[in-house]
Amino acid sequence: QTDGALETLGKVEGVAPEGIVIKKGDSQMDKAVQAALQKLIDDGTYLKILKYWGVEDGAISKPEINTPGE
């Protein structure tokens, strides 16, 4: 996307979990997003995307829902 203007240097030094914000109490959306992420993990698409961007060290094997205060 940068037409060669940018390149990755070195290795990833650290990883941190990322999240998706969903309106509090929207359990239907919670379940839908979790199921969609699990499908991407199961069919290999998730890891393929992470490898493309060079961040596969941060891969997860199961999406989890964190409630406030966790």
N, C-alpha and C positions, 0 to 999 in steps of 0.2 A: 504494500500500500504506500510505501514511501519512495518507490522507484529507486531503491538503493541508497537513499540519503541517510538512512539509519541502519546500524547493525548491532547485534547483540555482542557484548564483550564479557568475558568471564563466565562464572557460574552464579547461580542463584545462591545468595548467602543465607537467606532465611525465608521461611514461609509463615504465613499467618492465615487463619481461616477467614473466609469471606462470607458474606451473608446476603440474603434476599429479604427485603422488608415486605411484610404482609400485614394488612390491617388487623389489629388486635381483635381476636374473637372470630376471625374468618376461617373456621376450621375446614370448610370446603376448599378454599384456596390453598391452605396449608397442605392438605392431602394431595391436591392436584399437582402442586409444585414438587412436592417430595416424590410422588410417583413418576413425574416427568424426568426428574434428575436421576432417579434409580434406573429408569429405562435407558438413559444415555450412558450410565455407568455400565449396565449389563451388556449393552450391545457394542461397547468399545468406543463409542463416539466421544464420550467425555474425555477419556485419556488421549484420544487422537487430537482433540482441540488443545488440551494442555500441552502436549508434545509440540504442536505447531508453534505455540507461543513460548516454548521453552520453560514452562513452569510445572512440569509433571511431578516435581518433588513435593508439591502441595496437594497432590491428589488425595481424595477421600474414597472409601469403599462403600460408604452408606451415608445418605443425606440424613441429617437429624434436625429436629425442630427444637430450638432453644426458647424457653419461656423467659419473660423478664425476670431478672434477678439471678439467673443461672450463670 
